[in-house]
Amino acid sequence: KLRHDDAYTAGDIGGKRPDRAVLDYTQRCKQAYKEVPVVIGGIEASLRRIAHYDYWSDKVRGSVLPDSKADMLIYGNAERPLIQVAHRLASGESIKDIKDVRGTAVMLKEPLPTWKGIDSRTLDTPGKIEPIISPYTEIDETCSKQDNEDVIDNSDADVAKPIVMQAPKQMPWHETYIRLPDMETVKKDKMLYAHTSRVFHLETNPISSRALIQKHGAREVWLNPPAAPLAEGEMDGVFDLEYARVPHPSYGDEKIPAYDMIKTSINIMRGCFGGCSFCSITEHEGRVIQSRSEDSIVKEMEAIRDKVPGFTGVISDLGGPTANMYKLGCMSEKAEATCRRLSCIFPTICKHMDTDHTPTINLYRRARKVPGIKKILIASGVRYDLAIEDPRYVKELVQHHVGGYLKIAPEHTEKSPLDIMMKPGMGTYDKFKEMFDRFSAEAGKKQYLIPYFISAHPGTNDKDMLTLALWLKQYKFKLDQVQNFYPSPLANATAVYHTELNSLHKVRETDEKVVVPKGARQRRLHKALLRYHDPANWPIIREFLLKTGNRHLIGRGPKQLVPPESLAEKQAQRSNAKPHLGKGGANSKNKPNTGNKGVKQQRAQPGTKQFTNALTKHTGLAPQEGVGINEHGNKSGNKPNRKKPAVGGNSSANGSNNANSSKNANGSVKGSGFKKPSGSRPGGANKSANKGGQGQQAKRSNKR
């Protein structure tokens, strides 16, 4: 489904930018300035630097570099390679001669001279690289022992002789490239596509990664190794520049939703070593955490306080791709130099990983002392399996930086999808929840977790989704916004989605297929099961339960998922007056209820239980009306709307084919008076924001 809005455009109006903007804009630049080099970059180009699966067209497309006819592609955040390329161009070097800058991709006719190659165009393991022979260890076989004795001259025996030192040992990845399967091959062969994806992801360590080369027609896409991460001082230099912090004056007073979302949020670091397979952060920013200094972060807080119009004293986020990886990293230089793990914390936390959250705790405490700052919220997703390693951090977070709700992302409850997602099991979630509840109680606060889930993720079958739905029903969660998995280019989960093979491990011809929900009806079912409480989804869920022998889950009991078919529904079927059943309704010809203005909400059928938009909470907590912290840092709440009961609607956010945010749910917690702060993660999967519990019926806004 194509989206009809655009948060980056004034007025939230869609269609202002062309699809595949890199191709369109590069063509325009080439037409206007034929002799000027064109360098492409940013998230769209970065995630399309080699052949990749494209969800829009449902096929494998080649690298965006030859497609766009640009002269060079720079991937990642790119400050370092951008400066190097600019300096070399300024010195008079031609763009065609700049081929070896790390963090760039260029088109070549053949590999760079002097570089050694490894052929990885098949599933066979690439051979071992032969070590370079040192010239200082070579022996002249023509000389005999007797010859050496005859020429010995002891006349200068007391004179010191110069010692020739052996040349430094070259690492096996030095000036080495890996040849990937050709673009035309991976278009046709899904097994080799999965193999290509695995090799690509293993070569992301900026210290030891090798160059990659992939044939596109008669030419080669040459992908240089990633650029070195920025040091703290370099990060400060980037973020300390004099940014205006407001939209361009040409927009006037028009509202830009994306700006409103991030105008008071602060990035404290880059990168993520979590390795979630549905997220594209690693492919863009890398696994190495690049952190700013406390001074730089405080300076930005003061700039927001002084420059942002209408600032109320609330910092909406101190975070990044993940909230709690600030200044964390590998404690072993040797291990870090050669590591090729896809995640530093899955399936277990690496023994070399630093889990001490002291730098983050100190940052929070200093930030709270900045004059003019009333409240600091943490809106970036918390990696809770990492957080429970340092309970001090959980306590600091819960007691000072939660505005009533904290979002975390279990993503699922079942092992099969969690393994493909590279996420921890629910036991870890339970440990974090216990800490969250305990520290909230100690502070005298009633605060609630907002778990996020993904439907129709690779590795998920119908039974897995049913089990998740029953878990949601058991703990009285009612999800307000849900979203199916959408494949973003180059993400690990995207390779699994396209090939139905597990590319997280070595790909073999004997590998079993991975379950992947692809059909439109199955994806609708998985999405409907996450919103089991929505009457619009009951028909498709009932049909599924009957077909799978789960009739006992239809009823009005606490352990039953959906109520039986109502009298009104039966009468409508007999009279062929089909009721509005939403997108999931099997007999519906109406448009799905997207929550837009002008779309009528379905009223509860007579004789059925009224489903309300309850707050997100866990079993055992008293029902509450909306309580949270508004944008002014004050407690707020909505009174129950007793005039028009809300029965829910399928208010999902539309997907995008660009890098999905790792947690793509930026709506508000309806009925709570608290606007969910947006995350700052640039890549990943679409998620579901939740609400649960038995709270009072709350107002429902028709605005998406």
Buried (B, 14 or more C-beta within 10 A) or exposed (E): EEEEBBBEBBEBEBEEEEEBEBBEBBBEBBEEEEEEBBBBBBBBBBBBBBBBBBBEEEEBBBBBBBBBBBBBBBBBBBBBBBEBBEEBBEEEEEBEEBBBBBBBBBBEEEBBEEBBBBEBBEBEEBEEBEEEEEEEEEEEEEEEEEEEEEEEEEEEEEEEEEEEEEEEEEEBBEBBBBBBBBBBBBBEBBBBBBBBBBBBBBBBBBBBBBBBBBBBEEEBBBBBBBBBBBEBEBBBBBBBEEEEBEBEEEBEEEEBBBBEBBBBBBBBBBBBBBBBBBBBBBBBBBBBBBBBBBEBBBBBBEBBBEBEEEBEBBBBBBBBBBBBBBBBBBBEEEBBBEBEBBBBBBEEBBEBBBBBBEBBBBBBEBBBEBEEBEBBBBBBBBBBBBBBBBBEBBBBBBBBBBBBBBBBBBBBBBEBBBBBBBBBBBEBBEBBBEBBBBBBEEBEEEBBBBBBBBBBBBBBBBEBBBBBBBBBBEBBBBBBBBBBBBBBBBBBBBBBBBBBBBBBEEBEEEBEEBBBBEEEEBBBBBBBBBBBBBBBBBBBBBEBBEEEEBEEBBEEEEEBBBBBBBEBBEEBBEEEEBBBBBBBBEEBEBEBBBBBEEBEBBBBBEEBEEBBBBBBBBEEBEEBBBBBBBBEBEEBBBEBBEEEBBBBBBBBBBBBBBBBBBBBBBBBBBBBBBBBBBBBBBBBBBBBBBBBBBBBBBBBBBEB
